[in-house]
Amino acid sequence: MTRSADAPNASRTATSGPSVTADPSETSGPAVTPGTSGSQATRTKIVVAARDAFRATGFDRASTRAIAAAAGVNVSLISRYFGSKAGLYEAAVLVPLEHFLDDYVQRWSDYQQGPHSARRVAAEYLGGLYDLFRGNREVVLALVAGAHQPALDPIHTATHAQLAAWVGRLLDGVQVVVDTEAERRGWSDFGGGRTSLRMALGLAFSMAVLQDWTWPEPDDRPTREQVIDSMVSYVLRSMSNPGGRYGLCDDEDLDAYGFRPGDGM
């Protein structure tokens, strides 16, 4: 693989979120951008109530009227500020993911020209995703469950598909990080950057969302630091394996490739 001397441009086009066909009963027009502190406070109350509703009943069963009642506002304000229930879900759950990924790429762009370790790059990505998924565990589970319900109507099916496509586009924006770091380190046989990026996300998702199932006894659960350190080591060893996609490394290879603890990988 030819190594590039110059770092790529890590800037990204701003994501506007999914464009969805909403239930007419939940939409009276396009969402608008608030212009006053009062409207921002109203939006915040709606978003908080929506997170609670999505956590309790899932995306498909959550009622915009119930969300508005919990927020203490007129239901028409949901349509005014968010356009639809899907737009509200975007603001409540997906925008934090977008902000994290945007910030992650920007931080990497700021430091990647100088000396840095692959461990730092991986720890910031996996640790941030872990915290995000852990903090929204019930909401994420509700959306995943709803996406696989066989009786979803066409509008909700389209909504789930478009939300998933939006997340995919966000991940594509992070692809520059994986590709650049792999090229610099000569990691050419790790199975493909797009696959590795999504496998890492799945690893963080499962460790955060399924932790109560995989470690049912609280006393047995690893700490956050232990979980992130294990994920980072697992991902870097897989991507960097000098034995190829299916090969194994002996001690000499591990030393040569810089896997030893504390070596700044």
Protein Blocks (a to p, Z undefined) as FASTA:
>chain_A
ZZdfbdcdfbdcddebjaddddfklcgbdcdddfbfklmmmmmmmmmmmmmmmmmnojkl
pcfklmmmmnopafklmmmmnopaklmmmmmmmmmmmmmmmmmmmmmmmmmmmccdfklm
mmmmmmmmmmmmmmmmmmmmmmmmmmmpfkbcfklmmmmmmmmmmmmmmmmmmmmmmmmm
mmmnopaknopaklmmmmmmmmmmmmmmmmmmmmmblklpccfklmmmmmmmmmmmmmmm
mnbjkbccdfklmmmnopaghklZZ
